[in-house]
Amino acid sequence: MNGVHDMGGMQDMGPIQYEKNEPVFHARWEGRVRALAHAMAAWGKWNLDADRFEGELIPPGEYLRESYYERWFAVLVALMVKHGLVTTAEVESGMPATGSPKATPPLHAAGVLPVLTTGAVSNRDVPVAPHFKVSQPVRTRNMNPTGHTRLPRYARGKLGTIERDYGVFVFPDTNAEFLGEKPQHVYSVDFAARELWGEQAKPQDAVYLDLWDDYLEPA
Amino acid sequence: MKATRRDFLATAATAAGAAAASDLTAHAQDSEHGHAHAHQAVPSDMALRVKSLESLLVEKGLVDRAALDALVDGYEHKIGPRNGARVVARAWVDPAYKKRLLADASAAIAEMGYLSQQGERIVAVENTAKLHNMIVCTLCSCYPWPVLGLPPVWYKSAPYRSRAVIDPRGVLREFGLELPEDAEVRVWDSTAEVRYIVLPERPAGSEKLNEQELAALVTRDAMVGVKKVALSQSGGAA
């Protein structure tokens, strides 16, 4: 989706607001909402791509106005309601609906550290042939899907070179909408800065993106 | 036109996250100008809403409160840039480790216990006098948290995400880093599930320092690639 989240190359967003000795969280609720989202993901009702897509569905004005963890809160509530784990009425009242069954949480304190030292894993150990090889020139597709995609606008229809093959990963565009994992190769693709931005860029500079087979065609 | 847009963004930033934003502003003014500003005494709307959501989810048996405490403790104390700093220092003193790190960072980081063996794919990119790497996620907030912890607010915000790819030299200048005209800049946009960490240049004059002393010099910002490691640095990886 050509949403406001796809910010690469936008201008006039103002100076970078650097905070010295920044704390991990600026208020207690930020840590709690992050932990809630993490713990609720353990139910396996949605995946990382669906989570990102939900954030992209926040209307652009709100997306820009809200803080990072306000967006996390909105995304978590939306996902839980969509997947039937809570109702809007329960979120508003803070109380379980009368007669609703009590579940057993899938994530316990002992399981937390392994989760934190694993990070996001979406590679798949399945034999899928790569469409491209290292050093091969490629062009990114000119596409404008209304769903989720990880091919940013600034890098569509551009010439690049396959730098490295990272192996097989879940395809976000389908996975985000529960249409299948469609595992395929992800490559590091090298784009000359001038290919992306024209003469204003230095001839020696480059931007590298990690891109799936379905985003690329031979050049 | 320009002014209007800026005003909108400024208003947006001010309105964002009642508690977070006002605490931030008050804090920045406190430390920079020595003025005392009243902090918000009543819990913010977000604090109340999150508290209410947490009690609902605990009540429904969907989350375990001890797991939430462990997660927050993990974000604040178990992961963080100290891990990455130790990886960098090891690479500076041990050429064989550096080779392994550049060839397969996930395995080299797992060796030091900061990443599980089945953990996400991490790639280390090396800065030299002629080549400068920096990391961004233009689409969201992807960041190598097993080694750097959770990203700072600026990394997740519109100014950095938008400009890092189109004007990396301008962004670096804002961080106080002026690169030579002929240096090559490589920006890594984390669009997939591969995470990047910059192996910064070891500062000149650090030859006599041991691994632990070197690790104390390495900052988060240097491992994101927006600053260099300085010999005089104090305060570590904040």
Interface residues (C-beta under 8 A of the other chain):
Chain A: H5 D6 M7 G8 G9 M10 Q11 D12 M13 G14 P15 I16 Q17 Y18 E19 K20 N21 E22 V24 F25 H26 A27 R28 W29 E30 G31 R32 V33 R34 A35 L36 H38 A39 M40 W43 L48 R52 G55 L64 R65 E66 S67 Y68 Y69 E70 F73 L76 V77 L85 V86 E90 V91 G94 M95 P96 S100 K102 A103 T104 P105 L107 H108 A109 G111 V112 L113 P114 L116 T117 T118 G119 A120 V121 S122 N123 R150 L151 P152 Y154 A155 Y166 F169 V186 S188 A193 L196 W197 A201 K202 Q204 D205 A206 V207 Y208 L209 D210 L211 W212
Chain B: K2 R5 R6 L9 A10 A12 A13 A15 A16 G17 A19 A20 A21 D23 L24 A28 S31 S44 M46 A47 R49 V50 K51 S52 L53 E54 S55 L56 L57 E59 K60 G61 L62 V63 D64 A66 A67 L68 D69 A70 L71 V72 G74 Y75 E76 K78 I79 G80 G113 Y114 L115 S116 Q118 G119 E120 R121 I122 V123 V136 T138 L139 C140 S141 C142 P144 W145 P146 G149 L150 P152 V153 W154 K156 S157 A158 P159 Y160 R161 S162 R163 A164 V165 I166 P168 R169 V171 E174 F175 E181 D182 A183 E184 V185 R186 V187 W188 D189 S190 T191 A192 E193 V194 R195 G235 A238
